Amino acid sequence: MSELKLRKVGNSLAITVPVHMAAKMKVAEGDTLYLTDLPGGGYRLTPHDPDLVEQMKVMDSLMSRYRNTLKALSE
């Protein structure tokens, strides 16, 4: 488990992420992180947009189903 610290920055609060955690998550200064609620309480901090992941699953399904149509359209 790692510890995150809240710090005052101007009129806001900021979370500082230890360098080893940022490296493991493959993020750097200026990247966006997403905080999502977990069932039963708690949170998940991730560099991946959960909405985009779900949209990509739907897109993969559609591309598989309409592969021949998409191929014909691309010619």
N, C-alpha and C positions, 0 to 999 in steps of 0.2 A: 504494500500500500504506500502511496506517496501522498505528501501533504501539499495542498494548494493554499496560497496566502491571498487574502483580500488586502488591497492597498488603495488608499485614496489618491485619485488622479483628477485634479481639478474638482469639479462638482460630482464626479462619478466614482464608483468603486471598480477596481480592476483585479482580475485573478492572475497571479503569476504562476507559470508552469515551469517546473524544473527542466533544465536543458536535456537531461536524459529522457524525460517523458516526451518532450517535443520531438526528439530524434526518433524515438520508438514509434511515434504517431506519424512521422514524416511530415511535420509542419514547421513553419518558420514564422518569423515576425511578419505580421500583416495578413496571414492566412485566417480564414474563418473557421471557427469551431462551432458545433451545434450541441446544445444541451437539451436532452429529451427526457421526459418523465418515464419511469419504469413502473410496471404494475407492482403494487404492493409498497409503493413509496421508493424514494431514491431517484437518482438521475444517472444518465450516461453522457459522457463528454466525448464527442467523436468529430473527426474532420470530414466525415461523409454526411451529406444532406440526406436524411431519411426519406424525404419526399422524392428526391431524384432517384434514389435506389429503387423505390417502388415503381416509378415511371419507366425506368430502364427494364425492369422485369416485364412489364406490360408490352413495351416495345419489342423486346426479344421474342415474346410469344407471337405478336402480330407478324414480325418478320419471318418467323418460321412457318406460320400458317400461309402467308401470301408470298412465299419465296419465288414461285414461278411468275406470278404477276409482277413483282418488283423487278425480276430479271428482264422480263419482256419490256417493261417501261424504260429500263436503262439502256436498251439497245437502240 
